[in-house]
Amino acid sequence: MTSGLSVLSDAPAGSAGDRLEFSRYIAALTEVIMNDATETPFTVGVFGAWGSGKSSLLKMLNEGLASDHADDVVRVDFNPWIYRREPSMLIPLLLTLQDSLKRDPKKRFLEAAARVGFLLAKVTAGVLLGRISSAGVTLDSIDRLAEEVVHKRGEVESETRNLRAALQEQADNVKKGGARLVFFIDDLDRCEPDEIIDLLESIKLFLDLSNVFIVIAVAKDVVDRGIAYKYRDFGFSADKVMMVGDEYLDKMIQLPLYIPPIDVGVIGQFMDGFSLPDAVRDQVDLLQQIVSPNPRRIKRVLNACTVTYAITERSPGLRDLRQDLVARLAVLRVQSAELFAAITRSPDLLVALELAYQDKLGDLRSTSGFTTRFGAERAEAMQKAVGRFHGSQDYLSQVFEHSDFDAVAHDLPLYLTMLGGGS
C-alpha cells in the first residue's frame, strides 16, 4: 500500500492509543465497579471540557471491562446524540439495554431481555410515556419547583414506580446470573439542551437502581445550558442556573472524576507522540506555546498544518508562504473562530493586532497610532476592532509576540484562503 499524508483521527482513542495516561483512571474505576462491596446504584461522572478526552476514557474503560471481565459485566453503550430525534430518551435507552442483554455470549439474560422488550413496547405505545411527558416529571425539588408539578403527577407516580420495579427486577436477575449492569453514556455535549435534561431525568427516574452502575461523560456548561433552556420561563440568573445544574448533578453522581487539561509543559511531548511530517514537526516548539491544552484542538491544529503545508509544497506559487505564520493562523482558526472570521473580513486586523501586542501603535485608547498606520478613514474602525479582541484571550499575546504578519501584509488574503478563511 502506498504511504500518503497522515492526519489524526478525532475519534475516541482506545487503550492502544492512550497518550493521556488514562490507564491510571481505568484501573481505579474498574476496581470500584468490580468490587462487590461497592453500594449501588452508583454513578460515575467523568467531567471535562469539550475535547478533553472524556469519550476516550469511557471507551478505554469499556474495552477494559470487555477484555478482563467479559462474563461479569453487561455493558450498555448508549449514545444519546444518535437518538436525538426520538420523542423521549427513555425509548432508545431501553432498546439499547435490551440489545445488550441479548448479546451475552452465554445467553444468560434472554428472559430479562424479553421482559425489557415488553416494557419497551408498553412505553412506546404511550401507555406510560404519554402520561409522563404531559405531566412534566422532573427531578426532586429544586427550591420550590417541585410544588409546581406535584399536583400534575397523579397516577404517573404509580406508573413510574411500576416501571422502576420492573427494571429493578431485571437488574436483580442480571446480578443473579453472575453479572452487573454498567451503562456508558457519552456525547451529551452534542445534544440539544432539552435532550440533555430529558436524558438526565430518565436516568434519575428509571436507572437509579440496585446492581446498576452508570458512567456518564459530562461537561458542566452543557448541563447548565440544558437547565437554562428547561427553566427559561422562570427567569433564572446565570448564577442560579449554575447552582441548579450543580444540584442536578449532585443528585445523580456519587463519584465525580475530573479530567484536567494537558499540562502545558508536556504539550510538546504529546504532539511528538504522533507521526508528523517534518514541516509540522519543525513548528512544534512554536505550537506548544500557543495551542490550547486540549487534545482535540491540538489534533485539529496539527491536521490543519499538515494539509496546508502539503498543499503549499506542491504548489509553486505558494511555496514562499511562511510556515510559522501558517501555524499561528491554524491556531487562531481552531481556538478563536470569531476572531478568525473578523480577520477574514479585514486581513489588516491581523497586522493591527500584531502591532498592538508588540507595542507599536502607542496608546490604544488614542487613534493616533492607527491613523499613522491605516489612514484617517480607517483608524477609528480599526481601533474599535483591536479593542474588541486585544486581551480577550491570554494566548493571543504569545501568538503575536514574535510574529511578522506585517511583512507579508499584501499576501494575507492568500494565507487566510489556505486555511479556509476566504475565497
Buried (B, 14 or more C-beta within 10 A) or exposed (E): EEEEEEBBEEEBBEBEBBBBEBEEBBEEBBEBBBEEEBEBBBBBBBBBBEBBBBBBBBBBBBBBBEEEBEEEBBBBBBBBBEBBEBEBBBBBBBBBBBBBBBEBEEEBBEEBBEBBBEBBEBBBEEEBBEBBBEBEBBBEEBEEBEEEBEEEBEEBEEBBEEBBEBBBEBBBBBBEBEBBBBBBBBBBBBBEBEBBBBBBBBBBBBBBBEBBBBBBBBBBEBBBBBBBBBBEEBEBEEEBBBBBBBBBBEBBBBBBBEBEBBEEEBBBEBBEEBEBBEBBBBBBEBBBBBBBBBBBBBBBBBBBBBBBBBEBBEEEEBEEBBBBBBBBBBBBBBBBEEBBEBBBEBBBBBBBBBBBBBEBBBEBEEBEBBBEBBEEEBBEBBBEBBEEBBEEBEBBEBBBEEBBBBEBEEBBBBBBEBBEBBE
